[in-house]
Amino acid sequence: MTPLETPLFERDRFYPHNLPQAWAQAVDAFFARPEGERLLAFLEQSQRAGETIYPPDPYRALRTLAPEDVRVLILGQDPYHGPGQAMGMAFSVPASLKKLPPSLKNIFGELAREYDARLRVAGDLSDWARQGVLLLNSVLTVREASAASHAKMGWETLTDQFVRCVLEASCRNASPLVLMLWGASAQAKMAAVDHFAGNRLAGDKNILVLTSNHPSPLSARRGPTPFIGCGHFRQANAFLEAHGARPIDWLGDLSSPAASADEPEGLRQTSLPHGGKSASRPTGNSRQGELF
């Protein structure tokens, strides 16, 4: 590759300066430290070597939500690594993508179970974000076709700070907050939560922590806390309503025809009209005001 052919490094893509203030302060502080400098150097080396890095905007989840606007925080692992999938919000894919990733299909399958509803078909979860759901990955970038390729390069430290920003805002404003921690990677973020547990968050009744396995087909049904049947979405809404906050419309627009061949295994018999009540009380691992 000649110097003229060497790809330019998109520094502003990975170190933006136009985020809401609280996020921007965390970003500036991180990239001013040696760990942040090493991450930028790694990303520059990767991009100049011609590697494709997803998503186009690693910070999209943060652009329209300030920490005080977050009502539900869902933590993912790292972005989807296939073309046209990752969009900067954990688990979300562009609306134009017709074949949903398996984890997202299981998320929609769990929603169908909890609400006795047809399967949601829109993979773009921007409507959740507009309601105060922060879809944050622990690692914000990935190399094409190589899952977890950017793990342990520094992103986890920065996203720990983002979690802390959300917790501080909830504590400061006494506003209800639900944390959904799916899988070992997300639950490792409990260390960030624990940072406050001995101080302001211990016994805080405004915070609900929900944990389960990751919705990946490899773990969604595995014990002791399977994702399928966790009941997290209804539990989150019950908690928000109990604290005087609006519930989240998780299902979105179900006017499109229900899925058929792509439905998760075991869900086709439960496709009922939108709005039905759950046949059983959701179960799952939850802790309120108690972070471990």
LUMVOFI-889224 format. One record per residue: residue number from 1; residue in one letter; x, y negated, z negated of N, C-alpha, C in turn. Coordinates in steps of 0.05 Angstrom, whole numbers, plus 32768, in hexadecimal, padded with zeros to 4 digits. Layout:
NUM;A;X;Y;Z;X;Y;Z;X;Y;Z
...
This chain:
1;M;8011;8018;8000;8000;8000;8000;8012;7FE7;8000
2;T;800F;7FD6;8013;801F;7FBE;8015;8014;7FA9;8002
3;P;8025;7F94;7FFB;801B;7F7F;7FE9;8001;7F72;7FF2
4;L;7FFD;7F6F;800D;7FE5;7F63;8016;7FCD;7F75;8012
5;E;7FD2;7F8F;8010;7FBC;7FA2;800D;7FB6;7FA8;7FF0
6;T;7FC7;7F9F;7FDD;7FC3;7FA4;7FC1;7FAA;7F96;7FB7
7;P;7F97;7FA4;7FAC;7F7E;7F98;7FA2;7F84;7F82;7F8D
8;L;7F74;7F6D;7F8D;7F77;7F58;7F79;7F6B;7F62;7F5F
9;F;7F75;7F58;7F49;7F6B;7F5F;7F2F;7F55;7F4C;7F28
10;E;7F3D;7F57;7F22;7F26;7F47;7F1B;7F25;7F42;7EFD
11;R;7F37;7F31;7EF4;7F3A;7F2C;7ED7;7F20;7F22;7ECB
12;D;7F12;7F10;7ED8;7EF9;7F05;7ECC;7EE3;7F1A;7ECA
13;R;7EE5;7F2F;7ED9;7ED1;7F44;7ED7;7ED4;7F53;7EBD
14;F;7EED;7F56;7EB4;7EF2;7F66;7E9B;7EF5;7F54;7E83
15;Y;7EFC;7F3A;7E88;7EFE;7F27;7E72;7EEE;7F0E;7E7A
16;P;7ED4;7F10;7E77;7EC2;7EFA;7E7F;7EC2;7EE3;7E6B
17;H;7EBA;7ECB;7E75;7EB9;7EB4;7E64;7E9D;7EA7;7E64
18;N;7E89;7EB6;7E6B;7E6E;7EAB;7E6D;7E5A;7EBC;7E5F
19;L;7E62;7EC8;7E49;7E4F;7ED8;7E38;7E43;7EC6;7E22
20;P;7E2C;7ECE;7E17;7E22;7EC0;7DFF;7E38;7EBD;7DEA
21;Q;7E36;7EA8;7DDB;7E4C;7E9F;7DCA;7E57;7EB5;7DB7
22;A;7E46;7EC3;7DA9;7E50;7ED7;7D96;7E60;7EED;7DA4
23;W;7E55;7EF7;7DBB;7E64;7F0B;7DCA;7E7F;7EFF;7DD4
24;A;7E7E;7EE6;7DDE;7E96;7EDA;7DEA;7EAB;7ED7;7DD5
25;Q;7EA4;7ED0;7DBC;7EB8;7ECE;7DA7;7EC5;7EE9;7DA1
26;A;7EB5;7EFE;7DA1;7EC1;7F19;7D9D;7ED3;7F21;7DB4
27;V;7ECB;7F1A;7DCC;7EDC;7F21;7DE4;7EF6;7F11;7DE3
28;D;7EF4;7EF7;7DDE;7F0D;7EE7;7DDD;7F20;7EF1;7DC7
29;A;7F15;7EF7;7DB0;7F26;7F00;7D9A;7F34;7F1B;7DA1
30;F;7F25;7F2D;7DAE;7F30;7F47;7DB6;7F46;7F44;7DCA
31;F;7F41;7F35;7DDF;7F56;7F33;7DF5;7F6D;7F22;7DED
32;A;7F6B;7F14;7DD7;7F82;7F05;7DCC;7F95;7F17;7DBD
33;R;7F8C;7F2F;7DB6;7F9D;7F41;7DA7;7FAC;7F55;7DBA
34;P;7FC1;7F61;7DB0;7FD0;7F74;7DC1;7FBF;7F8A;7DCD
35;E;7FAC;7F95;7DBE;7F9B;7FAA;7DC8;7F8B;7FA1;7DE0
36;G;7F81;7F88;7DDF;7F72;7F7D;7DF6;7F84;7F79;7E0E
37;E;7F9C;7F6F;7E08;7FAF;7F6B;7E1E;7FB7;7F85;7E2C
38;R;7FBA;7F9B;7E1B;7FC0;7FB5;7E27;7FA9;7FBF;7E38
39;L;7F90;7FBA;7E2F;7F79;7FC3;7E3F;7F79;7FB4;7E5A
40;L;7F7D;7F9A;7E5A;7F7D;7F8B;7E73;7F93;7F95;7E85
41;A;7FAB;7F9B;7E7A;7FC1;7FA5;7E8A;7FBA;7FC0;7E97
42;F;7FAD;7FD1;7E87;7FA4;7FEB;7E92;7F90;7FE7;7EA8
43;L;7F7D;7FD6;7EA5;7F69;7FD1;7EBA;7F75;7FC5;7ED3
44;E;7F88;7FB3;7ECF;7F96;7FA7;7EE6;7FA6;7FBC;7EF5
45;Q;7FB4;7FCC;7EE7;7FC4;7FE2;7EF4;7FB2;7FF4;7F03
46;S;7F9B;7FFC;7EF7;7F89;800E;7F04;7F7D;8002;7F1D
47;Q;7F75;7FE9;7F1B;7F68;7FDC;7F32;7F7C;7FD7;7F49
48;R;7F94;7FCF;7F42;7FA9;7FCA;7F56;7FB1;7FE4;7F64
49;A;7FAD;7FFA;7F56;7FB4;8014;7F62;7F9E;801E;7F74
50;G;7F89;800E;7F77;7F73;8015;7F89;7F5D;8026;7F7D
51;E;7F5D;8029;7F62;7F48;8038;7F56;7F2D;8029;7F55
52;T;7F17;8037;7F59;7EFD;802B;7F56;7EF4;802C;7F39
53;I;7EEC;8016;7F2F;7EE4;8014;7F13;7EC7;800C;7F11
54;Y;7EB8;801A;7F02;7E9C;8014;7EFD;7E98;800B;7EE0
55;P;7E83;7FFB;7EDB;7E6F;7FF0;7EEE;7E79;7FD5;7EF9
56;P;7E6A;7FC9;7F0C;7E72;7FAF;7F17;7E73;7F99;7F01
57;D;7E61;7F9A;7EEE;7E61;7F86;7ED8;7E60;7F96;7EBE
58;P;7E78;7F9A;7EB1;7E78;7FA9;7E98;7E68;7F9D;7E81
59;Y;7E63;7F83;7E83;7E56;7F75;7E6D;7E39;7F6E;7E72
60;R;7E2D;7F7B;7E85;7E11;7F73;7E8C;7DFE;7F76;7E74
61;A;7E02;7F8A;7E63;7DEF;7F8E;7E4D;7DEF;7F76;7E3A
62;L;7E05;7F67;7E3A;7E08;7F51;7E27;7DFF;7F36;7E32
63;R;7DFB;7F34;7E4B;7DF7;7F1A;7E58;7DDD;7F0D;7E51
64;T;7DC8;7F1C;7E4C;7DAE;7F11;7E47;7DA4;7F14;7E2B
65;L;7DB5;7F20;7E1A;7DAE;7F24;7DFE;7DC3;7F19;7DEC
66;A;7DBC;7F06;7DDB;7DCE;7EFE;7DC5;7DCB;7F12;7DAE
67;P;7DDE;7F14;7D9C;7DDC;7F27;7D86;7DC2;7F25;7D76
68;E;7DB9;7F0C;7D72;7DA0;7F09;7D62;7D87;7F11;7D71
69;D;7D8A;7F16;7D8B;7D73;7F1F;7D9B;7D6F;7F3D;7D9B
70;V;7D84;7F4C;7D91;7D84;7F69;7D93;7D71;7F74;7D7D
71;R;7D5E;7F85;7D86;7D4C;7F93;7D74;7D52;7FB1;7D72
72;V;7D5C;7FBC;7D88;7D64;7FD8;7D89;7D7F;7FD9;7D97
73;L;7D92;7FE7;7D8B;7DAC;7FEC;7D97;7DAF;8009;7D9E
74;I;7DB2;800F;7DB7;7DB7;802B;7DC0;7DD4;802D;7DCA
75;L;7DE3;803E;7DBE;7DFF;8041;7DC5;7E04;8059;7DD7
76;G;7E11;8053;7DEE;7E19;8068;7E00;7E37;806E;7DFD
77;Q;7E41;807E;7E0F;7E5E;8085;7E0E;7E6E;8074;7E21
78;D;7E6E;807C;7E3B;7E7B;806C;7E4F;7E6A;806B;7E68
79;P;7E6F;8059;7E7B;7E5D;8057;7E92;7E5C;8070;7EA4
80;Y;7E46;8072;7EB3;7E44;8087;7EC7;7E5C;8083;7EDB
81;H;7E67;8099;7EE5;7E7F;8096;7EF6;7E7A;809D;7F13
82;G;7E60;809E;7F1B;7E5A;80A3;7F37;7E53;8089;7F45
83;P;7E55;8088;7F60;7E4F;8070;7F6F;7E32;8068;7F6B
84;G;7E2E;804E;7F67;7E13;8043;7F66;7E03;804A;7F4D
85;Q;7E10;8053;7F38;7E01;805B;7F20;7E04;8046;7F0A
86;A;7E1C;8041;7F00;7E20;8030;7EE9;7E19;8013;7EF0
87;M;7E0C;8005;7EDD;7E04;7FEA;7EE1;7E0A;7FD8;7EC9
88;G;7E1A;7FE2;7EB7;7E22;7FD1;7EA0;7E10;7FD3;7E88
89;M;7DFD;7FE5;7E89;7DEB;7FE9;7E72;7DEB;8008;7E6D
90;A;7DEF;8010;7E55;7DF1;802D;7E4F;7DD8;803B;7E58
91;F;7DDC;8051;7E66;7DC7;8064;7E70;7DB7;8059;7E87
92;S;7DB8;803F;7E8D;7DA7;8033;7EA2;7DB5;8036;7EBD
93;V;7DA4;8039;7ED2;7DAD;803B;7EED;7D9D;8028;7EFE
94;P;7DA7;801F;7F15;7D97;800D;7F27;7D7D;801A;7F2F
95;A;7D69;8009;7F33;7D4E;8013;7F3B;7D4F;8021;7F55
96;S;7D62;801B;7F66;7D64;8028;7F80;7D6E;8044;7F7F
97;L;7D79;804C;7F68;7D84;8068;7F66;7D6D;807B;7F60
98;K;7D68;808D;7F72;7D51;809F;7F70;7D57;80B8;7F5F
99;K;7D70;80C1;7F60;7D77;80D9;7F51;7D83;80D0;7F36
100;L;7D74;80D4;7F21;7D7C;80CA;7F07;7D92;80DD;7EFB
101;P;7DA5;80D1;7EEC;7DB8;80E2;7EDE;7DAA;80F3;7EC9
102;P;7DB6;810B;7EC4;7DA9;811E;7EB1;7DA3;8112;7E96
103;S;7DB5;8102;7E8A;7DB0;80F7;7E70;7D97;80E5;7E70
104;L;7D95;80D4;7E85;7D7E;80C2;7E87;7D65;80D2;7E8B
105;K;7D66;80E7;7E9A;7D4E;80F8;7E9E;7D45;8104;7E83
106;N;7D58;810B;7E72;7D51;8116;7E58;7D45;8100;7E46
107;I;7D50;80E7;7E48;7D44;80D1;7E39;7D27;80CD;7E41
108;F;7D22;80CD;7E5B;7D07;80C9;7E64;7CF5;80E1;7E5D
109;G;7D01;80F8;7E5C;7CF2;8110;7E53;7CEA;810E;7E36
110;E;7CFC;8104;7E25;7CF5;8100;7E09;7CDF;80EB;7E06
111;L;7CE1;80D6;7E15;7CCB;80C2;7E15;7CB0;80CE;7E1C
112;A;7CB0;80DF;7E31;7C98;80EC;7E39;7C8D;80FE;7E23
113;R;7C9E;810C;7E15;7C95;811C;7DFF;7C8A;810C;7DE8
114;E;7C97;80F6;7DE1;7C8F;80E6;7DCA;7C74;80D8;7DCF
115;Y;7C70;80CF;7DE7;7C58;80BF;7DED;7C43;80CF;7DFE
116;D;7C48;80E9;7E02;7C35;80F8;7E12;7C2F;80E9;7E2C
117;A;7C44;80E0;7E39;7C41;80CF;7E51;7C4F;80DC;7E68
118;R;7C49;80D2;7E80;7C58;80DB;7E97;7C75;80D2;7E95
119;L;7C86;80DE;7EA4;7CA2;80D7;7EA4;7CA6;80BB;7EB0
120;R;7CB6;80AB;7EA3;7CBE;8092;7EAE;7CCF;8098;7EC7
121;V;7CCC;8087;7EDC;7CDB;808C;7EF4;7CF0;8077;7EFA
122;A;7CEE;805F;7EEE;7D01;8049;7EF3;7D1A;804D;7EE1
123;G;7D31;8051;7EEE;7D4A;8055;7EDF;7D57;803B;7ED5
124;D;7D4E;8025;7EE0;7D58;800B;7ED8;7D4A;8003;7EBD
125;L;7D5A;8001;7EA8;7D4F;7FFC;7E8E;7D50;7FDE;7E86
126;S;7D51;7FCD;7E9A;7D52;7FB0;7E95;7D3A;7FA7;7E85
127;D;7D23;7FB5;7E89;7D0B;7FAD;7E7A;7D0F;7FB2;7E5C
128;W;7D1F;7FC6;7E55;7D25;7FCB;7E38;7D36;7FB3;7E2E
129;A;7D4A;7FAC;7E3E;7D5C;7F96;7E36;7D4C;7F7C;7E31
130;R;7D38;7F77;7E43;7D28;7F5F;7E40;7D18;7F5E;7E26
131;Q;7D15;7F76;7E1A;7D06;7F78;7E01;7D18;7F79;7DE8
132;G;7D32;7F76;7DEC;7D44;7F76;7DD6;7D53;7F8F;7DD1
133;V;7D54;7FA1;7DE5;7D63;7FBA;7DE2;7D7E;7FB7;7DEE
134;L;7D93;7FB9;7DDE;7DAE;7FB7;7DE8;7DB8;7FD3;7DEF
135;L;7DBF;7FD7;7E08;7DC8;7FF1;7E12;7DE7;7FEF;7E16
136;L;7DF5;7FF6;7E01;7E12;7FF1;7E00;7E21;800B;7E00
137;N;7E34;800D;7E13;7E47;8023;7E14;7E5E;801E;7E01
138;S;7E6A;8033;7DF5;7E82;802F;7DE5;7E9A;8028;7DF6
139;V;7E9A;8031;7E0E;7EB0;802B;7E21;7EA2;801E;7E39
140;L;7EAC;8007;7E42;7E9D;7FF7;7E55;7EA5;7FFC;7E73
141;T;7EBA;800B;7E78;7EC2;8011;7E94;7EC9;802E;7E97
142;V;7ECB;8037;7EB0;7ED2;8052;7EB6;7EDD;8053;7ED2
143;R;7EF0;8065;7ED7;7EFA;806A;7EF3;7EE7;807C;7F02
144;E;7EE3;8077;7F1B;7ED1;8086;7F2B;7ED8;80A4;7F29
145;A;7EC3;80B4;7F25;7EC4;80D1;7F25;7ED6;80DC;7F0E
146;S;7ED9;80CD;7EF9;7EEA;80D6;7EE3;7EDE;80CC;7EC8
147;A;7ECC;80DD;7EBD;7EBF;80D5;7EA4;7ED3;80D2;7E8E
148;A;7ECE;80BD;7E7D;7EDE;80B7;7E66;7EFB;80B0;7E6D
149;S;7EFF;80A8;7E86;7F1A;80A1;7E8E;7F25;8087;7E81
150;H;7F13;8076;7E77;7F1C;805E;7E6A;7F17;805E;7E4C
151;A;7F12;8076;7E42;7F0E;8079;7E25;7F29;8075;7E17
152;K;7F28;806B;7DFE;7F40;8067;7DED;7F55;8055;7DFA
153;M;7F4B;8042;7E0B;7F5D;802E;7E16;7F58;8013;7E09
154;G;7F46;8011;7DF6;7F41;7FF8;7DE8;7F25;7FEF;7DE7
155;W;7F14;7FF8;7DFA;7EF9;7FEF;7DFB;7EEA;7FF4;7DE1
156;E;7EF0;800B;7DD4;7EE1;8012;7DBC;7EE4;7FFD;7DA6
157;T;7EFB;7FF1;7DA4;7F00;7FDC;7D90;7EEE;7FC4;7D96
158;L;7EEC;7FBC;7DAF;7EDC;7FA5;7DB6;7EBE;7FAB;7DB2
159;T;7EB5;7FC3;7DBA;7E98;7FC9;7DB6;7E92;7FCC;7D98
160;D;7EA5;7FD4;7D88;7EA1;7FD4;7D6B;7E9A;7FB7;7D62
161;Q;7EA8;7FA4;7D6D;7EA2;7F88;7D66;7E87;7F80;7D6F
162;F;7E7E;7F89;7D86;7E63;7F83;7D8F;7E4E;7F8E;7D7C
163;V;7E52;7FA7;7D73;7E40;7FB3;7D5F;7E3F;7FA2;7D46
164;R;7E56;7F99;7D3D;7E57;7F88;7D25;7E48;7F6E;7D29
165;C;7E4A;7F62;7D41;7E3C;7F4A;7D47;7E1E;7F4E;7D43
166;V;7E14;7F65;7D4D;7DF7;7F6B;7D4B;7DEF;7F6F;7D2E
167;L;7E00;7F7D;7D1F;7DF9;7F82;7D03;7DFA;7F68;7CF2
168;E;7E0E;7F57;7CF8;7E0F;7F3E;7CEA;7DF7;7F2D;7CEF
169;A;7DEE;7F2C;7D08;7DD6;7F1C;7D10;7DBD;7F27;7D01
170;S;7DBA;7F41;7D01;7DA3;7F4D;7CF3;7DA3;7F47;7CD5
171;C;7DBB;7F49;7CC9;7DBE;7F44;7CAD;7DB9;7F26;7CA7
172;R;7DC4;7F15;7CB8;7DC1;7EF8;7CB4;7DA4;7EEF;7CB6
173;N;7D95;7EFA;7CC9;7D7A;7EF2;7CCE;7D65;7F03;7CC1
174;A;7D6E;7F18;7CB2;7D5B;7F2B;7CA6;7D47;7F36;7CBA
175;S;7D51;7F3C;7CD2;7D40;7F45;7CE8;7D43;7F63;7CEB
176;P;7D2D;7F71;7CF3;7D2F;7F8E;7CF6;7D41;7F97;7D0D
177;L;7D50;7FAC;7D08;7D62;7FB6;7D1C;7D62;7FD5;7D1B
178;V;7D60;7FE1;7D33;7D62;7FFE;7D35;7D7B;8006;7D44
179;L;7D8B;8018;7D38;7DA3;8022;7D45;7D9D;803F;7D4E
180;M;7DA0;8044;7D69;7D9D;805F;7D73;7DB8;8069;7D7B
181;L;7DC1;807E;7D6C;7DDC;8089;7D70;7DDA;80A5;7D7A
182;W;7DDF;80A9;7D93;7DDB;80C3;7DA0;7DF6;80CF;7DA7
183;G;7DFE;80E3;7D99;7E17;80F1;7D9F;7E2E;80E8;7D8E
184;A;7E44;80F8;7D8F;7E5B;80F3;7D7D;7E68;80D8;7D82
185;S;7E6A;80D0;7D9B;7E76;80B6;7DA1;7E67;809F;7D95
186;A;7E4D;809F;7D99;7E3D;8089;7D8D;7E3E;808A;7D6F
187;Q;7E3D;80A2;7D63;7E3D;80A4;7D46;7E58;809C;7D3A
188;A;7E6D;809D;7D4A;7E87;8093;7D41;7E85;8075;7D3C
189;K;7E73;8068;7D49;7E6F;804B;7D45;7E63;8046;7D29
190;M;7E5B;805B;7D1B;7E52;8057;7D00;7E68;804B;7CEE
191;A;7E81;804F;7CF7;7E97;8043;7CE8;7E94;8025;7CE8
192;A;7E8B;801A;7CFF;7E87;7FFD;7D01;7E70;7FF5;7CEF
193;V;7E5B;8005;7CEE;7E45;7FFF;7CDC;7E4E;8001;7CBF
194;D;7E5E;8015;7CB9;7E67;8019;7C9E;7E78;8002;7C94
195;H;7E84;7FF3;7CA6;7E94;7FDC;7C9E;7E83;7FC9;7C8D
196;F;7E69;7FC8;7C93;7E57;7FB6;7C85;7E48;7FC4;7C6F
197;A;7E48;7FDF;7C6F;7E37;7FED;7C5D;7E3D;7FE7;7C40
198;G;7E56;7FE3;7C39;7E5D;7FDE;7C1E;7E59;7FC1;7C16
199;N;7E51;7FB1;7C2A;7E4D;7F94;7C25;7E30;7F8D;7C28
200;R;7E29;7F83;7C40;7E0F;7F77;7C43;7DF9;7F8B;7C4C
201;L;7E01;7FA2;7C58;7DED;7FB3;7C63;7DE5;7FCA;7C51
202;A;7DF3;7FCF;7C3B;7DEC;7FE4;7C29;7DCF;7FE0;7C1F
203;G;7DBE;7FF3;7C24;7DA2;7FF1;7C1B;7D91;7FDE;7C2B
204;D;7D9B;7FD5;7C42;7D8C;7FC1;7C52;7D74;7FD0;7C5F
205;K;7D5C;7FC8;7C58;7D44;7FD4;7C62;7D3D;7FCA;7C7E
206;N;7D4C;7FB8;7C89;7D46;7FAD;7CA3;7D54;7FBD;7CB9
207;I;7D64;7FD1;7CB2;7D73;7FE0;7CC5;7D6B;7FFE;7CC4
208;L;7D66;8009;7CDC;7D5F;8026;7CDE;7D74;8032;7CF0
209;V;7D81;8048;7CE7;7D95;8056;7CF6;7D8A;8071;7CFE
210;L;7D89;8076;7D18;7D7F;8090;7D23;7D95;809E;7D31
211;T;7D99;80B8;7D2B;7DAF;80C7;7D37;7DA5;80E1;7D42
212;S;7DB2;80EA;7D58;7DAC;8104;7D64;7DC3;810B;7D76
213;N;7DC1;8123;7D82;7DD4;812A;7D97;7DD1;8117;7DAF
214;H;7DE5;8117;7DC0;7DE3;8108;7DD9;7DCE;8114;7DEB
215;P;7DC1;8104;7DFC;7DAC;810F;7E0E;7DB7;811E;7E26
216;S;7DD1;8122;7E28;7DDD;8133;7E3D;7DD1;814F;7E3C
217;P;7DCD;815B;7E53;7DC2;8177;7E53;7DD4;818A;7E43
218;L;7DED;8183;7E3F;7DFF;8195;7E30;7DF8;8195;7E12
219;S;7DEB;8180;7E08;7DE7;817F;7DEB;7DCA;8177;7DE3
220;A;7DBA;8170;7DF6;7D9F;8164;7DF0;7D8E;8177;7DDF
221;R;7D91;8191;7DE2;7D80;81A4;7DD4;7D8F;81B3;7DBE
222;R;7DA8;81AC;7DBA;7DB9;81BA;7DA7;7DB5;81AF;7D8B
223;G;7DB5;81C1;7D77;7DB2;81B9;7D5B;7DCC;81AE;7D50
224;P;7DCC;81A3;7D38;7DB4;81A1;7D26;7DA2;8189;7D2C
225;T;7DAA;8176;7D3C;7D99;815F;7D42;7D96;815B;7D60
226;P;7D86;816C;7D6D;7D83;816A;7D8A;7D76;814F;7D92
227;F;7D7E;8146;7DA9;7D71;812D;7DB3;7D54;8132;7DBB
228;I;7D4F;8148;7DC8;7D34;814F;7DD0;7D24;8154;7DB7
229;G;7D0F;8145;7DB2;7CFF;8147;7D9A;7D07;8134;7D84
230;C;7D1A;8122;7D89;7D24;8111;7D73;7D10;80FC;7D6A
231;G;7CFE;80F4;7D7C;7CE9;80E1;7D74;7CF3;80C4;7D70
232;H;7D0A;80BE;7D7B;7D16;80A4;7D75;7D06;808C;7D7F
233;F;7CFA;808F;7D96;7CED;8078;7DA2;7CD4;8070;7D91
234;R;7CC5;8083;7D89;7CAD;807D;7D78;7CB6;8074;7D5C
235;Q;7CCB;8080;7D52;7CD5;8077;7D38;7CDE;805A;7D38
236;A;7CEC;8053;7D4E;7CF6;8038;7D50;7CDF;8024;7D51
237;N;7CCA;802A;7D61;7CB3;8018;7D62;7CA4;8016;7D48
238;A;7CA1;802D;7D3A;7C94;802C;7D20;7CA3;801A;7D0D
239;F;7CBD;801C;7D0D;7CCE;800C;7CFC;7CCB;7FEE;7D02
240;L;7CCD;7FE8;7D1C;7CCA;7FCC;7D24;7CAF;7FC0;7D1C
241;E;7C9A;7FCF;7D22;7C7F;7FC6;7D1B;7C7C;7FC2;7CFD
242;A;7C88;7FD5;7CED;7C86;7FD3;7CD0;7C93;7FBA;7CC5
243;H;7CA6;7FAF;7CD5;7CB4;7F97;7CCE;7CAA;7F7E;7CDC
244;G;7C92;7F81;7CE8;7C85;7F6A;7CF4;7C90;7F62;7D10
245;A;7C9F;7F75;7D1D;7CAA;7F6F;7D37;7C9B;7F7E;7D4C
246;R;7C9C;7F74;7D65;7C8E;7F81;7D7B;7C9C;7F9C;7D81
247;P;7C8C;7FB1;7D88;7C98;7FCA;7D91;7CA4;7FC7;7DAD
248;I;7CB5;7FDA;7DB4;7CC1;7FDB;7DCF;7CAF;7FEA;7DE1
249;D;7CAA;7FE0;7DF9;7C9C;7FEF;7E0E;7CB1;8000;7E1C
250;W;7CB5;8018;7E13;7CC9;802A;7E1D;7CC2;8036;7E39
251;L;7CA8;8039;7E3E;7CA0;8048;7E56;7CA0;8037;7E6F
252;G;7C9D;801D;7E6D;7C9E;800C;7E84;7C86;8011;7E96
253;D;7C8A;800D;7EB0;7C75;8010;7EC4;7C74;802E;7ECD
254;L;7C5E;803B;7EC5;7C5A;8057;7ECD;7C46;8059;7EE4
255;S;7C43;8043;7EF3;7C30;8044;7F09;7C3A;8055;7F21
256;S;7C55;8059;7F22;7C60;8069;7F37;7C59;8086;7F32
257;P;7C58;8096;7F47;7C52;80B3;7F44;7C65;80C0;7F30
258;A;7C5B;80D2;7F20;7C6C;80DF;7F0C;7C80;80F1;7F1B
259;A;7C97;80F4;7F0D;7CAC;8105;7F19;7CA2;8122;7F19
260;S;7CAF;8132;7F2B;7CA7;814E;7F2D;7CC0;815F;7F2C
261;A;7CCE;8162;7F42;7CE4;8174;7F43;7CFB;816B;7F30
262;D;7CFD;8151;7F2B;7D13;8147;7F1A;7D0C;8147;7EFD
263;E;7CF4;8150;7EF5;7CED;8150;7ED9;7CFF;8162;7EC9
264;P;7D07;815A;7EB0;7D16;816B;7E9F;7D07;8185;7E9A
265;E;7D16;819A;7E96;7D0B;81B4;7E92;7CF8;81B4;7E7A
266;G;7CE0;81BF;7E7C;7CCE;81C2;7E66;7CBC;81AA;7E62
267;L;7CBD;8196;7E74;7CAD;817E;7E70;7C95;817D;7E83
268;R;7C94;818D;7E97;7C7F;818A;7EAB;7C63;818F;7EA0
269;Q;7C62;819F;7E8B;7C47;81A5;7E80;7C3D;818E;7E6E
270;T;7C4E;817A;7E68;7C46;8165;7E56;7C40;814B;7E64
271;S;7C3D;814A;7E7E;7C39;8131;7E8C;7C1B;8129;7E89
272;L;7C16;8117;7E76;7BFB;810E;7E70;7BFA;80F0;7E76
273;P;7BE2;80E5;7E76;7BDF;80C9;7E7C;7BEE;80B7;7E69
274;H;7BF7;80A0;7E73;7C06;808D;7E63;7BF3;8083;7E4C
275;G;7BFF;8082;7E34;7BF0;8077;7E1E;7BE6;808C;7E0B
276;G;7BE8;80A6;7E11;7BDF;80BA;7DFE;7BEF;80BA;7DE5
277;K;7BE4;80C6;7DD0;7BF2;80C6;7DB6;7C02;80E0;7DB4
278;S;7C17;80DE;7DA4;7C29;80F5;7DA0;7C19;810B;7D92
279;A;7C1E;8124;7D9B;7C0F;813A;7D8F;7C1B;8141;7D73
280;S;7C33;8139;7D6E;7C3F;813F;7D55;7C51;8128;7D4C
281;R;7C56;8127;7D32;7C67;8111;7D28;7C83;8115;7D31
282;P;7C90;8100;7D3D;7CAC;8103;7D46;7CBE;810A;7D2E
283;T;7CD2;811A;7D34;7CE6;8120;7D20;7D01;8116;7D2A
284;G;7D14;8114;7D18;7D2E;810B;7D20;7D3E;8104;7D07
285;N;7D57;80FE;7D0B;7D68;80F7;7CF4;7D69;80D9;7CF2
286;S;7D5D;80CE;7CDD;7D5D;80B1;7CD9;7D64;80A9;7CBD
287;R;7D71;8092;7CBB;7D78;8087;7CA1;7D72;806A;7CA2
288;Q;7D64;8060;7C8E;7D5D;8044;7C8C;7D6C;8038;7C75
289;G;7D7C;8023;7C7C;7D8C;8016;7C67;7DA1;8027;7C5B
290;E;7DA7;803D;7C68;7DBB;8050;7C5E;7DCA;805A;7C76
291;L;7DE3;8053;7C79;7DF1;8055;7C92;7E00;806F;7C96
292;F;7E01;8080;7C82;7E0C;809B;7C85;7DFB;80AE;7C75
